[in-house]
């Protein structure tokens, strides 16, 4: 990493207007702000990669949720990795690579207690936003701690070509699932799930009704459904689940941009007779699993048993377009924005 002079000002993305339905470029503003010298206990970081994630859409609405809404006229935040350029904190020195939560900025000054040093030699820096970061931990904790995956389970995951879904399917396979089925939004993604990620079956949810395709892919039903989509996928899974089946409610991207109430699931009453368990999850509830997660997943990455893919968008000025493409399902694997080479 070559040394660079710290500029007096840098850019950050602000939420300019609350989206009505699908976000549009006019909902965001690229703003120039002063770069602040760190005070005692703080570090100044030059961001190298930013994360864009589906949950960010919910934070653009002015509603009470598990994470506070973004404020109008203020910088948004999210996962980022970068390099310390100045430090007022013990244990952090210029050149250290760190993971933190103040993305959507070129430079940021933050309390060092909210940053974690990472090793760019152990894994590519961007991996700490994906396989070794929040999406990977979501897949791992959701599948094992919340879903209670057991050897021999038949597993279905929606949004299976995304950052979380692609890891869910692979971890299920590595942990002994007898069948792993995924849904994705194109024939190319479906082929990748089967040919590269080792799914037993996959289907394009745009090609035919989800329930019909799931019944063909899993004729003996499913035991565990990992939900990233909601809507018709959740309805289809409830229909396909066997007695004492489990659902991990991780995301509902199908309705993030909806302006009316979702159509389903209309068959929730089936959960009674089947004695289903549907449980929501937030990754922050499972911090105790972090050491186990890093050890096991990094081992799978090194051995090649677990494959990951990134969709990399170059240029900080393209961050909002990367986010919009994420909502449209353009990405395969983790979507990240690269600020520098």
N, C-alpha and C positions, 0 to 999 in steps of 0.2 A: 504494500500500500504506500504510494508516494505521498509525501507531505504536501499539504495544500494550505495556503493562507486562508484564515477564516474571514469571510466577507462581513461587511458591516450590516448588510441586510440579506434576507433570504425569503423564499416564497413558501406559502402555506395555502391549503385549500379550506375555504370557509363554506358553510351551508348558507346560501343566500335566500332560499325560499323553501318552505316545506312542500315536498312533492305531493301532487294530487294524482294518485295512481302511479303509473310508471314515471320515474325521475327523468328529467330532461337536462341538457347541459346548462340551461339558464338557472337551474336550481343551485348551481355552484359558482363560486368566485375564486379566482387565483389572486392572492393578495401578497404584497411585499411588506415585510415587517422587520424591525431591527433584530439582530442576533444578540442575545443577552449573555454577558460574561457570567460564568458560574460563581455563585457565592459558596461559602463553606457548606460542605455536605452535598453539593450539586455537581453535575457533570454536563458538559456541552458535547452533543453527539451530532456527527454528520451522518445522516441516514443513507444507507446503501440500497436497501430493499424495503418496500412498503407492502403490507398485506391489504387486499380488498376481500371482504367476506360478506356472505348473504345477511348476517345479523345486522350489519350496518344500515340496511334499509329500514328496519324497525326503529332504529334510533333517530331516523329523520322525521318521525312522527312525534307530535307533542302529546305523548301518552305515557302514563306511568307503566314501567315495565321493570325487568330484572336489571337493566342498565339504564342510566339516565339518558334522556333524549339529547341529541346534539343541539346546541344553542345557535340561533340565527346570528349571523355576523361574527361568529367565533370559529376558530379552527376545529375541524373534526379530529377524532383520534382513532387509533387502531394499532395493530401490531406492526413493529418495525425492527429492523436490525441495522446497525451501523457501527461507526468507529468513534471512540472518544477523541476529541480534539483538544479539550482543556478540562482539567479536573480540580475541584476543590474538595474532593472526597477521598478519604483514606481507602486504599484498596483498588482504586481505579487510576489508570495512567493513560496518557495519550497513546493511541494505537490499539488499546484494548477493544475487542469486538463485544458488543452488548446487544441484548434483546430488551425491548421496552414497549410501552403502550402509547407513545405519542407519535404515531404515524401521521400521514397527510401533511408532513412538513419536510423541508429540505434539511434544516438544522433544528435542534430542540435542546433547551436547557431544562434539566429535570433533577428532582431529588434522586440521588444515587440509590436510595433504598428501593426505588421502583424500577431498577435496571438489574439485569442478570448477565454476568459475563458468559460468553459462549466461545467455543473453540472452532475457528474457521478451518483448522487443519483436520479436525475430526470429521467434519461434514461441510458441504458447501454452505455458505452463510445463509442463503435463502431457505435451506432445509429447516432452519429453526423457526420459520413461519409456517411450515407445512408438516412434513412427516414427523419432525422432532419438536413441533410446536403445538399450538392450540388445535388445529384440525386433527393431527395424529392422536393427541391426547383425548380428544372428543370421541374418536373412533374406538380407541382402546378402552376407555372407561365406560363408554356407552354400551359396548358389546359385552364386556366382561363383568363390570360391577352392576350396571343397571339391568342389562338384558339377561345376565346370568347364563351366558352361553355354555352349553354342555356338549361334550363329544357326541357326535351323531346327529346333532340338531340340523334341521333343514332351515336355511336362512335366506331371507329376501331383503335386499337393500335398494331403496330408491335413490335417485341422483347418484348412481353408482360410479359414474365417471368423474365425479367431483373430488375435491381434496379429501373430504371425510369419507364419502361413500366408497371410493376406490380402496381405501385402507380398511374399511369395515369388511369388505368382501375377502380381502387377502388375509386379514387376521383371523377371520372365521375359518378359512381354509387351513391355515397354519395351526389352529387350535382344534382341528378335528371335526369340523362340520361335515355332514354327509352330503349336503347339497348347498351350493351357493348360487343364488339367482340375483341378477341385477337389472335395473331398468335405466335407460339413458335416452338421449334425445336425437340420436342419429345412427344410421347404419354403421358409420365409421367408429363411433364410440362403442357400439355393441360388439363389433369385431375385436376391438382392443381389449374389452373386458374378458372375452373368452380366450383370445389368442395370446395376450400378454400378461394379464392379471390372474389368469387361472380360474375364472368363474366357470361353473359347470354349464350355465345357460344365461342368456341375457336377451332383452328385447327392446325395441324402439317403441316407447309409449305413444308416439305420434302415429304409428302404423295401424293400430287397431285398439279396441278397448283394453284397458289394463287388466281387468278381471279375466277376460278371455285369454290373454297372453300368459298371465301368471298361472292359470289353471293348466295350460299346456306345458309350461316349463316345470311346474311342481305338481304333478298329478296326484301325489300322495299328501298334498298340503304342505304347510310350513309350520315351524315351531317358534320362530323368532323373526320379527320384522323390525328393521332399523329404518325409521321414517325421516327422510330429509325433505319431503315434498308435501305431504298432506293430501287433502282433496280426494280425487278418484283413486290415488295410490293407497291411501289409508283405508278407504272403503273396500278396495279389492283385497287388501291384506287381511282385514277382519273376516272377509268371506272365506279366505283360504287357510286361516290359522286353525290348527288342531286344538283339541281340548288342552287347557292349561298353557296355551300359547302366550308369548310375551311380545309387547310392542315397546320399542324405545322411541319416544317422541323427541326428536332432536331438532327438526326444522320443518317449516311448512312453506317452502319457497313458492309453491303454486298460488298462494294467496297473499304474498307480501305486497304486491302492487294492486290488489283487488280493491275496487271501490264499493263492492256490495258483499253481502254475506256469502260464505262458501256454500256450495251445493251439498256437500257431504262431510263426513260419512253419514249415509242414511240408514245403515244397518247396524248401528251401535248396539242395538238390543241383543245381537248375537253374542256379545261379550258375556252376557249373563249365563246362558246355557253352556257356552264353551269355557266358562270360568277363566276368561282372559285377564291378563294384567297389562294395563297401559300406563306407562310411567314417563313423565317428562324428565329431561336431564339438562343440567347446566354444568359445563366442564369445570367451573371453579369449585364445585362441591367435592371434587375428587383429587385435590392437591396431594393428598397422602400417597396416591399411586404414582406420583411423578418419578421417583427413583426407579421403581420397577418398570415403568413405561419406557424411560430413556434406555435402560439397560437392555430390555428385551427387543425393542424396536431398532435400536442402533445395531444390535447383533444381526437381526434379520436383514437390515440394509447392507451391512458389510458382507454377509454371506450371499447376497443376491436373492434370498428367498422372498423378499418383499421389494416390489418395484414401485417407484414413484415417478410422477411426471409433473412438470410445471408448464404453465402458459405464462411466458414472460413478456411484459409490455415495457418497452424502453421509453424513458423520458418522464420526468415528474409532471410535465404539463399534460401528459396523457392519462393521469391517474383516474380522473372521473370517467373517462371513456372506458378504461379497463373495468371499472366498477359496473358501468352500464352493460358492458359485454358479459360480465359475470352473471348478472341478472337474466340476460338473454340466453345463457347456457353456451356461450361461445367457447369457453375454456374446457380443457381436459386437465384433470388434476388441479393443483393449487394455482390460483391466479396471483401473480406478484408483479409489482412495478419496480423496475430497476432504475436507480438514479445515476449509477455510475458503473463503469466496467470493473 
